[in-house]
Structure formats: structure tokens, C-alpha cells
Amino acid sequence: MTIDTTNLCSHLQKKLFEPEGIYYPIWQAMQNDEKLTAVVHSRQFHIYRNGKKILILVGKAQPKIIREDKLNELITK
């Protein structure tokens, strides 16, 4: 999966794409699941499963869980 990260918050880029980042397990899971897609919108990372939004990851704020999904279990509280 390739994502245009030019408009993605720099804090979120570190959390999502670097191995020590707290959202890195989510990024890894997305690589192995063809039903998941993602879009960068307003510097946030919106994740969809089968076209339905399930999760929004943001840089400095808490993630926003939209729908219950197994991906949400990878978020470290």
C-alpha cells in the first residue's frame, strides 16, 4: 500500500511509519489486509474497511474510533 504523505502531520508520520511508533503495528496490519484502505485528509490518516470508515489517526490527539474493528485492538492506550 502506498500513501501520499505530503499532507500528513509530521508527528503522525513518526508514529505510523517508524518501527518504534505507537501506530506502527496498525501500518503493518494494513499491509497484509486487502480490505483496508487509507486516505490522508486534513493532516489525519483515515482508515477504511470495505469502504466504511473505521478509524482516524491524528498526530497529537487521541485516535478516533468510528466503528468496531479488529484493527482497533492494535492501538496502545
N, CA, C and O atoms as a Maestro MAE file, in Angstrom:
{
 s_m_m2io_version
 :::
 2.0.0
}

f_m_ct {
 s_m_title
 :::
 protein
 m_atom[308] {
  # First column is atom index #
  i_m_mmod_type
  r_m_x_coord
  r_m_y_coord
  r_m_z_coord
  i_m_residue_number
  s_m_chain_name
  s_m_pdb_residue_name
  s_m_pdb_atom_name
  i_m_atomic_number
  :::
  1 25 0.848 -1.173 0.000 1 A "MET " " N  " 7
  2 3 0.000 0.000 0.000 1 A "MET " " CA " 6
  3 2 0.892 1.234 0.000 1 A "MET " " C  " 6
  4 15 1.832 1.329 0.789 1 A "MET " " O  " 8
  5 25 0.600 2.162 -0.873 2 A "THR " " N  " 7
  6 3 1.352 3.410 -0.910 2 A "THR " " CA " 6
  7 2 0.416 4.561 -0.577 2 A "THR " " C  " 6
  8 15 -0.721 4.606 -1.047 2 A "THR " " O  " 8
  9 25 0.889 5.467 0.214 3 A "ILE " " N  " 7
  10 3 0.108 6.606 0.688 3 A "ILE " " CA " 6
  11 2 0.891 7.878 0.403 3 A "ILE " " C  " 6
  12 15 2.097 7.937 0.644 3 A "ILE " " O  " 8
  13 25 0.204 8.899 -0.112 4 A "ASP " " N  " 7
  14 3 0.824 10.208 -0.302 4 A "ASP " " CA " 6
  15 2 0.894 10.896 1.058 4 A "ASP " " C  " 6
  16 15 -0.131 11.308 1.602 4 A "ASP " " O  " 8
  17 25 2.079 11.017 1.596 5 A "THR " " N  " 7
  18 3 2.248 11.545 2.952 5 A "THR " " CA " 6
  19 2 2.595 13.027 2.982 5 A "THR " " C  " 6
  20 15 2.944 13.546 4.041 5 A "THR " " O  " 8
  21 25 2.508 13.725 1.847 6 A "THR " " N  " 7
  22 3 2.910 15.134 1.826 6 A "THR " " CA " 6
  23 2 2.047 15.997 2.738 6 A "THR " " C  " 6
  24 15 2.541 16.986 3.279 6 A "THR " " O  " 8
  25 25 0.779 15.659 2.924 7 A "ASN " " N  " 7
  26 3 -0.101 16.451 3.785 7 A "ASN " " CA " 6
  27 2 -0.347 15.793 5.140 7 A "ASN " " C  " 6
  28 15 -1.252 16.199 5.869 7 A "ASN " " O  " 8
  29 25 0.439 14.796 5.477 8 A "LEU " " N  " 7
  30 3 0.269 14.090 6.741 8 A "LEU " " CA " 6
  31 2 1.088 14.781 7.834 8 A "LEU " " C  " 6
  32 15 2.239 15.154 7.612 8 A "LEU " " O  " 8
  33 25 0.499 14.944 8.989 9 A "CYS " " N  " 7
  34 3 1.157 15.559 10.139 9 A "CYS " " CA " 6
  35 2 2.490 14.847 10.427 9 A "CYS " " C  " 6
  36 15 2.549 13.618 10.419 9 A "CYS " " O  " 8
  37 25 3.543 15.607 10.678 10 A "SER " " N  " 7
  38 3 4.862 15.016 10.892 10 A "SER " " CA " 6
  39 2 4.884 14.119 12.136 10 A "SER " " C  " 6
  40 15 5.566 13.093 12.139 10 A "SER " " O  " 8
  41 25 4.153 14.489 13.185 11 A "HIS " " N  " 7
  42 3 4.084 13.634 14.377 11 A "HIS " " CA " 6
  43 2 3.452 12.299 14.038 11 A "HIS " " C  " 6
  44 15 3.904 11.249 14.495 11 A "HIS " " O  " 8
  45 25 2.405 12.349 13.234 12 A "LEU " " N  " 7
  46 3 1.707 11.132 12.848 12 A "LEU " " CA " 6
  47 2 2.581 10.262 11.948 12 A "LEU " " C  " 6
  48 15 2.549 9.036 12.054 12 A "LEU " " O  " 8
  49 25 3.355 10.879 11.070 13 A "GLN " " N  " 7
  50 3 4.266 10.100 10.224 13 A "GLN " " CA " 6
  51 2 5.222 9.283 11.074 13 A "GLN " " C  " 6
  52 15 5.460 8.110 10.787 13 A "GLN " " O  " 8
  53 25 5.770 9.888 12.116 14 A "LYS " " N  " 7
  54 3 6.693 9.175 13.001 14 A "LYS " " CA " 6
  55 2 5.988 8.040 13.728 14 A "LYS " " C  " 6
  56 15 6.527 6.938 13.832 14 A "LYS " " O  " 8
  57 25 4.776 8.305 14.237 15 A "LYS " " N  " 7
  58 3 4.041 7.292 14.984 15 A "LYS " " CA " 6
  59 2 3.613 6.123 14.099 15 A "LYS " " C  " 6
  60 15 3.510 4.992 14.573 15 A "LYS " " O  " 8
  61 25 3.366 6.389 12.828 16 A "LEU " " N  " 7
  62 3 2.803 5.387 11.940 16 A "LEU " " CA " 6
  63 2 3.848 4.605 11.150 16 A "LEU " " C  " 6
  64 15 3.708 3.394 10.976 16 A "LEU " " O  " 8
  65 25 4.888 5.276 10.671 17 A "PHE " " N  " 7
  66 3 5.810 4.646 9.739 17 A "PHE " " CA " 6
  67 2 7.148 4.208 10.326 17 A "PHE " " C  " 6
  68 15 7.871 3.438 9.695 17 A "PHE " " O  " 8
  69 25 7.488 4.684 11.522 18 A "GLU " " N  " 7
  70 3 8.752 4.266 12.132 18 A "GLU " " CA " 6
  71 2 8.512 3.077 13.063 18 A "GLU " " C  " 6
  72 15 7.529 3.065 13.804 18 A "GLU " " O  " 8
  73 25 9.401 2.072 13.032 19 A "PRO " " N  " 7
  74 3 9.187 0.846 13.817 19 A "PRO " " CA " 6
  75 2 8.936 1.068 15.307 19 A "PRO " " C  " 6
  76 15 8.269 0.247 15.935 19 A "PRO " " O  " 8
  77 25 9.447 2.147 15.890 20 A "GLU " " N  " 7
  78 3 9.212 2.393 17.312 20 A "GLU " " CA " 6
  79 2 7.928 3.197 17.558 20 A "GLU " " C  " 6
  80 15 7.586 3.468 18.708 20 A "GLU " " O  " 8
  81 25 7.226 3.575 16.507 21 A "GLY " " N  " 7
  82 3 5.995 4.360 16.634 21 A "GLY " " CA " 6
  83 2 4.838 3.544 17.199 21 A "GLY " " C  " 6
  84 15 4.761 2.333 16.991 21 A "GLY " " O  " 8
  85 25 3.936 4.220 17.917 22 A "ILE " " N  " 7
  86 3 2.834 3.504 18.567 22 A "ILE " " CA " 6
  87 2 1.802 2.985 17.572 22 A "ILE " " C  " 6
  88 15 1.086 2.032 17.880 22 A "ILE " " O  " 8
  89 25 1.704 3.593 16.376 23 A "TYR " " N  " 7
  90 3 0.753 3.126 15.371 23 A "TYR " " CA " 6
  91 2 1.392 2.200 14.336 23 A "TYR " " C  " 6
  92 15 0.717 1.751 13.410 23 A "TYR " " O  " 8
  93 25 2.657 1.918 14.483 24 A "TYR " " N  " 7
  94 3 3.355 1.062 13.514 24 A "TYR " " CA " 6
  95 2 2.704 -0.314 13.359 24 A "TYR " " C  " 6
  96 15 2.633 -0.809 12.234 24 A "TYR " " O  " 8
  97 25 2.220 -0.962 14.440 25 A "PRO " " N  " 7
  98 3 1.532 -2.256 14.253 25 A "PRO " " CA " 6
  99 2 0.288 -2.141 13.357 25 A "PRO " " C  " 6
  100 15 -0.054 -3.080 12.638 25 A "PRO " " O  " 8
  101 25 -0.377 -0.994 13.408 26 A "ILE " " N  " 7
  102 3 -1.530 -0.782 12.528 26 A "ILE " " CA " 6
  103 2 -1.069 -0.721 11.078 26 A "ILE " " C  " 6
  104 15 -1.686 -1.327 10.203 26 A "ILE " " O  " 8
  105 25 0.007 0.004 10.822 27 A "TRP " " N  " 7
  106 3 0.556 0.097 9.463 27 A "TRP " " CA " 6
  107 2 0.948 -1.294 8.953 27 A "TRP " " C  " 6
  108 15 0.679 -1.626 7.798 27 A "TRP " " O  " 8
  109 25 1.575 -2.100 9.797 28 A "GLN " " N  " 7
  110 3 1.964 -3.452 9.400 28 A "GLN " " CA " 6
  111 2 0.738 -4.303 9.077 28 A "GLN " " C  " 6
  112 15 0.740 -5.040 8.091 28 A "GLN " " O  " 8
  113 25 -0.302 -4.208 9.894 29 A "ALA " " N  " 7
  114 3 -1.528 -4.975 9.655 29 A "ALA " " CA " 6
  115 2 -2.197 -4.550 8.349 29 A "ALA " " C  " 6
  116 15 -2.778 -5.375 7.644 29 A "ALA " " O  " 8
  117 25 -2.112 -3.271 8.038 30 A "MET " " N  " 7
  118 3 -2.727 -2.776 6.801 30 A "MET " " CA " 6
  119 2 -2.035 -3.337 5.560 30 A "MET " " C  " 6
  120 15 -2.666 -3.512 4.518 30 A "MET " " O  " 8
  121 25 -0.754 -3.614 5.672 31 A "GLN " " N  " 7
  122 3 -0.014 -4.148 4.530 31 A "GLN " " CA " 6
  123 2 -0.490 -5.547 4.152 31 A "GLN " " C  " 6
  124 15 -0.351 -5.959 3.000 31 A "GLN " " O  " 8
  125 25 -1.045 -6.274 5.107 32 A "ASN " " N  " 7
  126 3 -1.442 -7.666 4.891 32 A "ASN " " CA " 6
  127 2 -2.945 -7.851 4.734 32 A "ASN " " C  " 6
  128 15 -3.411 -8.989 4.663 32 A "ASN " " O  " 8
  129 25 -3.713 -6.775 4.679 33 A "ASP " " N  " 7
  130 3 -5.173 -6.867 4.597 33 A "ASP " " CA " 6
  131 2 -5.672 -6.064 3.400 33 A "ASP " " C  " 6
  132 15 -5.660 -4.834 3.421 33 A "ASP " " O  " 8
  133 25 -6.106 -6.762 2.366 34 A "GLU " " N  " 7
  134 3 -6.532 -6.101 1.132 34 A "GLU " " CA " 6
  135 2 -7.858 -5.358 1.279 34 A "GLU " " C  " 6
  136 15 -8.202 -4.546 0.420 34 A "GLU " " O  " 8
  137 25 -8.599 -5.616 2.339 35 A "LYS " " N  " 7
  138 3 -9.888 -4.949 2.546 35 A "LYS " " CA " 6
  139 2 -9.725 -3.567 3.168 35 A "LYS " " C  " 6
  140 15 -10.682 -2.795 3.233 35 A "LYS " " O  " 8
  141 25 -8.510 -3.253 3.629 36 A "LEU " " N  " 7
  142 3 -8.246 -1.960 4.259 36 A "LEU " " CA " 6
  143 2 -7.670 -0.973 3.255 36 A "LEU " " C  " 6
  144 15 -6.797 -1.312 2.457 36 A "LEU " " O  " 8
  145 25 -8.175 0.250 3.309 37 A "THR " " N  " 7
  146 3 -7.631 1.347 2.516 37 A "THR " " CA " 6
  147 2 -7.460 2.540 3.435 37 A "THR " " C  " 6
  148 15 -8.016 2.571 4.532 37 A "THR " " O  " 8
  149 25 -6.696 3.514 2.992 38 A "ALA " " N  " 7
  150 3 -6.467 4.695 3.813 38 A "ALA " " CA " 6
  151 2 -6.337 5.934 2.936 38 A "ALA " " C  " 6
  152 15 -5.922 5.863 1.779 38 A "ALA " " O  " 8
  153 25 -6.706 7.070 3.523 39 A "VAL " " N  " 7
  154 3 -6.634 8.352 2.843 39 A "VAL " " CA " 6
  155 2 -6.100 9.379 3.837 39 A "VAL " " C  " 6
  156 15 -6.446 9.347 5.018 39 A "VAL " " O  " 8
  157 25 -5.260 10.284 3.357 40 A "VAL " " N  " 7
  158 3 -4.810 11.397 4.175 40 A "VAL " " CA " 6
  159 2 -5.764 12.556 3.917 40 A "VAL " " C  " 6
  160 15 -5.927 12.998 2.780 40 A "VAL " " O  " 8
  161 25 -6.393 13.046 4.986 41 A "HIS " " N  " 7
  162 3 -7.344 14.147 4.870 41 A "HIS " " CA " 6
  163 2 -7.140 15.085 6.046 41 A "HIS " " C  " 6
  164 15 -7.191 14.654 7.198 41 A "HIS " " O  " 8
  165 25 -6.911 16.348 5.774 42 A "SER " " N  " 7
  166 3 -6.699 17.363 6.824 42 A "SER " " CA " 6
  167 2 -5.601 16.958 7.797 42 A "SER " " C  " 6
  168 15 -5.754 17.098 9.011 42 A "SER " " O  " 8
  169 25 -4.494 16.455 7.258 43 A "ARG " " N  " 7
  170 3 -3.317 16.038 8.033 43 A "ARG " " CA " 6
  171 2 -3.568 14.828 8.915 43 A "ARG " " C  " 6
  172 15 -2.729 14.487 9.750 43 A "ARG " " O  " 8
  173 25 -4.711 14.172 8.742 44 A "GLN " " N  " 7
  174 3 -5.062 12.983 9.514 44 A "GLN " " CA " 6
  175 2 -5.074 11.766 8.608 44 A "GLN " " C  " 6
  176 15 -5.148 11.896 7.386 44 A "GLN " " O  " 8
  177 25 -5.003 10.587 9.203 45 A "PHE " " N  " 7
  178 3 -4.951 9.324 8.480 45 A "PHE " " CA " 6
  179 2 -6.271 8.591 8.700 45 A "PHE " " C  " 6
  180 15 -6.520 8.070 9.787 45 A "PHE " " O  " 8
  181 25 -7.110 8.551 7.679 46 A "HIS " " N  " 7
  182 3 -8.427 7.921 7.754 46 A "HIS " " CA " 6
  183 2 -8.335 6.506 7.192 46 A "HIS " " C  " 6
  184 15 -7.900 6.317 6.055 46 A "HIS " " O  " 8
  185 25 -8.738 5.519 7.975 47 A "ILE " " N  " 7
  186 3 -8.645 4.111 7.586 47 A "ILE " " CA " 6
  187 2 -10.045 3.564 7.345 47 A "ILE " " C  " 6
  188 15 -10.963 3.783 8.135 47 A "ILE " " O  " 8
  189 25 -10.185 2.841 6.222 48 A "TYR " " N  " 7
  190 3 -11.470 2.276 5.813 48 A "TYR " " CA " 6
  191 2 -11.354 0.768 5.645 48 A "TYR " " C  " 6
  192 15 -10.311 0.256 5.237 48 A "TYR " " O  " 8
  193 25 -12.438 0.059 5.962 49 A "ARG " " N  " 7
  194 3 -12.542 -1.368 5.663 49 A "ARG " " CA " 6
  195 2 -13.783 -1.541 4.797 49 A "ARG " " C  " 6
  196 15 -14.889 -1.175 5.196 49 A "ARG " " O  " 8
  197 25 -13.586 -2.102 3.608 50 A "ASN " " N  " 7
  198 3 -14.680 -2.297 2.650 50 A "ASN " " CA " 6
  199 2 -15.436 -0.997 2.381 50 A "ASN " " C  " 6
  200 15 -16.658 -1.010 2.231 50 A "ASN " " O  " 8
  201 25 -14.723 0.116 2.319 51 A "GLY " " N  " 7
  202 3 -15.327 1.397 2.000 51 A "GLY " " CA " 6
  203 2 -15.988 2.117 3.164 51 A "GLY " " C  " 6
  204 15 -16.510 3.217 2.981 51 A "GLY " " O  " 8
  205 25 -15.983 1.531 4.355 52 A "LYS " " N  " 7
  206 3 -16.584 2.167 5.528 52 A "LYS " " CA " 6
  207 2 -15.485 2.606 6.490 52 A "LYS " " C  " 6
  208 15 -14.602 1.822 6.841 52 A "LYS " " O  " 8
  209 25 -15.548 3.853 6.906 53 A "LYS " " N  " 7
  210 3 -14.521 4.402 7.794 53 A "LYS " " CA " 6
  211 2 -14.570 3.705 9.147 53 A "LYS " " C  " 6
  212 15 -15.634 3.559 9.749 53 A "LYS " " O  " 8
  213 25 -13.395 3.275 9.615 54 A "ILE " " N  " 7
  214 3 -13.331 2.598 10.910 54 A "ILE " " CA " 6
  215 2 -12.487 3.349 11.935 54 A "ILE " " C  " 6
  216 15 -12.708 3.208 13.137 54 A "ILE " " O  " 8
  217 25 -11.518 4.150 11.470 55 A "LEU " " N  " 7
  218 3 -10.557 4.723 12.408 55 A "LEU " " CA " 6
  219 2 -9.922 5.971 11.806 55 A "LEU " " C  " 6
  220 15 -9.659 6.033 10.605 55 A "LEU " " O  " 8
  221 25 -9.680 6.967 12.663 56 A "ILE " " N  " 7
  222 3 -8.946 8.168 12.251 56 A "ILE " " CA " 6
  223 2 -7.758 8.320 13.200 56 A "ILE " " C  " 6
  224 15 -7.926 8.407 14.416 56 A "ILE " " O  " 8
  225 25 -6.565 8.350 12.627 57 A "LEU " " N  " 7
  226 3 -5.357 8.558 13.426 57 A "LEU " " CA " 6
  227 2 -4.897 9.995 13.245 57 A "LEU " " C  " 6
  228 15 -4.837 10.504 12.126 57 A "LEU " " O  " 8
  229 25 -4.574 10.644 14.358 58 A "VAL " " N  " 7
  230 3 -4.105 12.027 14.327 58 A "VAL " " CA " 6
  231 2 -2.769 12.115 15.055 58 A "VAL " " C  " 6
  232 15 -2.420 11.223 15.828 58 A "VAL " " O  " 8
  233 25 -2.032 13.177 14.811 59 A "GLY " " N  " 7
  234 3 -0.675 13.290 15.346 59 A "GLY " " CA " 6
  235 2 -0.587 13.431 16.843 59 A "GLY " " C  " 6
  236 15 0.021 12.592 17.506 59 A "GLY " " O  " 8
  237 25 -1.188 14.484 17.398 60 A "LYS " " N  " 7
  238 3 -1.018 14.765 18.830 60 A "LYS " " CA " 6
  239 2 -2.248 14.418 19.661 60 A "LYS " " C  " 6
  240 15 -2.158 14.368 20.888 60 A "LYS " " O  " 8
  241 25 -3.386 14.180 19.029 61 A "ALA " " N  " 7
  242 3 -4.614 13.867 19.769 61 A "ALA " " CA " 6
  243 2 -4.829 12.351 19.807 61 A "ALA " " C  " 6
  244 15 -4.094 11.584 19.184 61 A "ALA " " O  " 8
  245 25 -5.854 11.947 20.552 62 A "GLN " " N  " 7
  246 3 -6.203 10.527 20.644 62 A "GLN " " CA " 6
  247 2 -6.827 10.066 19.324 62 A "GLN " " C  " 6
  248 15 -7.486 10.858 18.650 62 A "GLN " " O  " 8
  249 25 -6.630 8.797 18.946 63 A "PRO " " N  " 7
  250 3 -7.271 8.283 17.734 63 A "PRO " " CA " 6
  251 2 -8.786 8.268 17.909 63 A "PRO " " C  " 6
  252 15 -9.291 8.116 19.021 63 A "PRO " " O  " 8
  253 25 -9.502 8.427 16.803 64 A "LYS " " N  " 7
  254 3 -10.963 8.431 16.842 64 A "LYS " " CA " 6
  255 2 -11.472 7.119 16.255 64 A "LYS " " C  " 6
  256 15 -11.313 6.863 15.061 64 A "LYS " " O  " 8
  257 25 -12.080 6.297 17.091 65 A "ILE " " N  " 7
  258 3 -12.628 5.023 16.639 65 A "ILE " " CA " 6
  259 2 -14.044 5.280 16.132 65 A "ILE " " C  " 6
  260 15 -14.908 5.731 16.883 65 A "ILE " " O  " 8
  261 25 -14.271 4.990 14.864 66 A "ILE " " N  " 7
  262 3 -15.563 5.228 14.239 66 A "ILE " " CA " 6
  263 2 -16.433 3.974 14.323 66 A "ILE " " C  " 6
  264 15 -17.605 4.057 14.690 66 A "ILE " " O  " 8
  265 25 -15.867 2.818 13.985 67 A "ARG " " N  " 7
  266 3 -16.574 1.542 14.022 67 A "ARG " " CA " 6
  267 2 -15.707 0.518 14.737 67 A "ARG " " C  " 6
  268 15 -14.479 0.602 14.722 67 A "ARG " " O  " 8
  269 25 -16.361 -0.442 15.357 68 A "GLU " " N  " 7
  270 3 -15.635 -1.540 15.980 68 A "GLU " " CA " 6
  271 2 -14.950 -2.367 14.896 68 A "GLU " " C  " 6
  272 15 -15.564 -2.719 13.889 68 A "GLU " " O  " 8
  273 25 -13.679 -2.671 15.111 69 A "ASP " " N  " 7
  274 3 -12.906 -3.430 14.135 69 A "ASP " " CA " 6
  275 2 -11.715 -4.054 14.856 69 A "ASP " " C  " 6
  276 15 -11.242 -3.532 15.866 69 A "ASP " " O  " 8
  277 25 -11.243 -5.164 14.330 70 A "LYS " " N  " 7
  278 3 -10.091 -5.829 14.949 70 A "LYS " " CA " 6
  279 2 -8.837 -4.960 14.896 70 A "LYS " " C  " 6
  280 15 -7.932 -5.138 15.712 70 A "LYS " " O  " 8
  281 25 -8.771 -4.034 13.960 71 A "LEU " " N  " 7
  282 3 -7.627 -3.123 13.862 71 A "LEU " " CA " 6
  283 2 -7.527 -2.220 15.091 71 A "LEU " " C  " 6
  284 15 -6.429 -1.829 15.487 71 A "LEU " " O  " 8
  285 25 -8.659 -1.894 15.690 72 A "ASN " " N  " 7
  286 3 -8.671 -1.023 16.876 72 A "ASN " " CA " 6
  287 2 -7.926 -1.645 18.054 72 A "ASN " " C  " 6
  288 15 -7.435 -0.924 18.922 72 A "ASN " " O  " 8
  289 25 -7.838 -2.960 18.093 73 A "GLU " " N  " 7
  290 3 -7.134 -3.630 19.192 73 A "GLU " " CA " 6
  291 2 -5.636 -3.354 19.177 73 A "GLU " " C  " 6
  292 15 -4.960 -3.549 20.187 73 A "GLU " " O  " 8
  293 25 -5.111 -2.900 18.039 74 A "LEU " " N  " 7
  294 3 -3.685 -2.630 17.929 74 A "LEU " " CA " 6
  295 2 -3.288 -1.267 18.478 74 A "LEU " " C  " 6
  296 15 -2.102 -0.953 18.577 74 A "LEU " " O  " 8
  297 25 -4.278 -0.461 18.832 75 A "ILE " " N  " 7
  298 3 -3.991 0.857 19.394 75 A "ILE " " CA " 6
  299 2 -3.563 0.677 20.843 75 A "ILE " " C  " 6
  300 15 -4.280 0.065 21.634 75 A "ILE " " O  " 8
  301 25 -2.411 1.201 21.188 76 A "THR " " N  " 7
  302 3 -1.942 1.129 22.572 76 A "THR " " CA " 6
  303 2 -2.569 2.287 23.335 76 A "THR " " C  " 6
  304 15 -2.441 3.444 22.935 76 A "THR " " O  " 8
  305 25 -3.226 1.983 24.399 77 A "LYS " " N  " 7
  306 3 -3.930 3.011 25.198 77 A "LYS " " CA " 6
  307 2 -2.953 3.782 26.040 77 A "LYS " " C  " 6
  308 15 -3.351 4.684 26.777 77 A "LYS " " O  " 8
  :::
 }
 m_bond[307] {
  # First column is bond index #
  i_m_from
  i_m_to
  i_m_order
  :::
  1 1 2 1
  2 2 3 1
  3 3 4 2
  4 3 5 1
  5 5 6 1
  6 6 7 1
  7 7 8 2
  8 7 9 1
  9 9 10 1
  10 10 11 1
  11 11 12 2
  12 11 13 1
  13 13 14 1
  14 14 15 1
  15 15 16 2
  16 15 17 1
  17 17 18 1
  18 18 19 1
  19 19 20 2
  20 19 21 1
  21 21 22 1
  22 22 23 1
  23 23 24 2
  24 23 25 1
  25 25 26 1
  26 26 27 1
  27 27 28 2
  28 27 29 1
  29 29 30 1
  30 30 31 1
  31 31 32 2
  32 31 33 1
  33 33 34 1
  34 34 35 1
  35 35 36 2
  36 35 37 1
  37 37 38 1
  38 38 39 1
  39 39 40 2
  40 39 41 1
  41 41 42 1
  42 42 43 1
  43 43 44 2
  44 43 45 1
  45 45 46 1
  46 46 47 1
  47 47 48 2
  48 47 49 1
  49 49 50 1
  50 50 51 1
  51 51 52 2
  52 51 53 1
  53 53 54 1
  54 54 55 1
  55 55 56 2
  56 55 57 1
  57 57 58 1
  58 58 59 1
  59 59 60 2
  60 59 61 1
  61 61 62 1
  62 62 63 1
  63 63 64 2
  64 63 65 1
  65 65 66 1
  66 66 67 1
  67 67 68 2
  68 67 69 1
  69 69 70 1
  70 70 71 1
  71 71 72 2
  72 71 73 1
  73 73 74 1
  74 74 75 1
  75 75 76 2
  76 75 77 1
  77 77 78 1
  78 78 79 1
  79 79 80 2
  80 79 81 1
  81 81 82 1
  82 82 83 1
  83 83 84 2
  84 83 85 1
  85 85 86 1
  86 86 87 1
  87 87 88 2
  88 87 89 1
  89 89 90 1
  90 90 91 1
  91 91 92 2
  92 91 93 1
  93 93 94 1
  94 94 95 1
  95 95 96 2
  96 95 97 1
  97 97 98 1
  98 98 99 1
  99 99 100 2
  100 99 101 1
  101 101 102 1
  102 102 103 1
  103 103 104 2
  104 103 105 1
  105 105 106 1
  106 106 107 1
  107 107 108 2
  108 107 109 1
  109 109 110 1
  110 110 111 1
  111 111 112 2
  112 111 113 1
  113 113 114 1
  114 114 115 1
  115 115 116 2
  116 115 117 1
  117 117 118 1
  118 118 119 1
  119 119 120 2
  120 119 121 1
  121 121 122 1
  122 122 123 1
  123 123 124 2
  124 123 125 1
  125 125 126 1
  126 126 127 1
  127 127 128 2
  128 127 129 1
  129 129 130 1
  130 130 131 1
  131 131 132 2
  132 131 133 1
  133 133 134 1
  134 134 135 1
  135 135 136 2
  136 135 137 1
  137 137 138 1
  138 138 139 1
  139 139 140 2
  140 139 141 1
  141 141 142 1
  142 142 143 1
  143 143 144 2
  144 143 145 1
  145 145 146 1
  146 146 147 1
  147 147 148 2
  148 147 149 1
  149 149 150 1
  150 150 151 1
  151 151 152 2
  152 151 153 1
  153 153 154 1
  154 154 155 1
  155 155 156 2
  156 155 157 1
  157 157 158 1
  158 158 159 1
  159 159 160 2
  160 159 161 1
  161 161 162 1
  162 162 163 1
  163 163 164 2
  164 163 165 1
  165 165 166 1
  166 166 167 1
  167 167 168 2
  168 167 169 1
  169 169 170 1
  170 170 171 1
  171 171 172 2
  172 171 173 1
  173 173 174 1
  174 174 175 1
  175 175 176 2
  176 175 177 1
  177 177 178 1
  178 178 179 1
  179 179 180 2
  180 179 181 1
  181 181 182 1
  182 182 183 1
  183 183 184 2
  184 183 185 1
  185 185 186 1
  186 186 187 1
  187 187 188 2
  188 187 189 1
  189 189 190 1
  190 190 191 1
  191 191 192 2
  192 191 193 1
  193 193 194 1
  194 194 195 1
  195 195 196 2
  196 195 197 1
  197 197 198 1
  198 198 199 1
  199 199 200 2
  200 199 201 1
  201 201 202 1
  202 202 203 1
  203 203 204 2
  204 203 205 1
  205 205 206 1
  206 206 207 1
  207 207 208 2
  208 207 209 1
  209 209 210 1
  210 210 211 1
  211 211 212 2
  212 211 213 1
  213 213 214 1
  214 214 215 1
  215 215 216 2
  216 215 217 1
  217 217 218 1
  218 218 219 1
  219 219 220 2
  220 219 221 1
  221 221 222 1
  222 222 223 1
  223 223 224 2
  224 223 225 1
  225 225 226 1
  226 226 227 1
  227 227 228 2
  228 227 229 1
  229 229 230 1
  230 230 231 1
  231 231 232 2
  232 231 233 1
  233 233 234 1
  234 234 235 1
  235 235 236 2
  236 235 237 1
  237 237 238 1
  238 238 239 1
  239 239 240 2
  240 239 241 1
  241 241 242 1
  242 242 243 1
  243 243 244 2
  244 243 245 1
  245 245 246 1
  246 246 247 1
  247 247 248 2
  248 247 249 1
  249 249 250 1
  250 250 251 1
  251 251 252 2
  252 251 253 1
  253 253 254 1
  254 254 255 1
  255 255 256 2
  256 255 257 1
  257 257 258 1
  258 258 259 1
  259 259 260 2
  260 259 261 1
  261 261 262 1
  262 262 263 1
  263 263 264 2
  264 263 265 1
  265 265 266 1
  266 266 267 1
  267 267 268 2
  268 267 269 1
  269 269 270 1
  270 270 271 1
  271 271 272 2
  272 271 273 1
  273 273 274 1
  274 274 275 1
  275 275 276 2
  276 275 277 1
  277 277 278 1
  278 278 279 1
  279 279 280 2
  280 279 281 1
  281 281 282 1
  282 282 283 1
  283 283 284 2
  284 283 285 1
  285 285 286 1
  286 286 287 1
  287 287 288 2
  288 287 289 1
  289 289 290 1
  290 290 291 1
  291 291 292 2
  292 291 293 1
  293 293 294 1
  294 294 295 1
  295 295 296 2
  296 295 297 1
  297 297 298 1
  298 298 299 1
  299 299 300 2
  300 299 301 1
  301 301 302 1
  302 302 303 1
  303 303 304 2
  304 303 305 1
  305 305 306 1
  306 306 307 1
  307 307 308 2
  :::
 }
}
